[in-house]
Amino acid sequence: MLGYLTTDAKIAPALLRKVFGPTVDASFNAVTIDDHTSTNDTAVLLASGAGATVAGDRDVAKFKAALDEVWAGPAGPGGARKRPRGDS
């Protein structure tokens, strides 16, 4: 599975990695098929820096909440689901 997300947020690369890692671990990396995770999945988040600055605790919390909501899709309702073999 490949996942790409872009944002215009102006956010420091280190902060972006700090926020993105746990979000992906709890959603994208939680997807399993027949009790197996894929070794070839990629999740990418690109920030152009053309928009609002994300720096303070409040801004970071809002950005993280939005990121969690978007990335919940692959592992949440309507996204990829664990299905028994032969089920469609």
Secondary structure by P-SEA (a helix, b strand, c coil): cbbbbbbcccccaaaaaaaaaaaaaacccccccccccccbbbbbbbbcccccccccaaaaaaaaaaaaaaaccccccccccccccccc
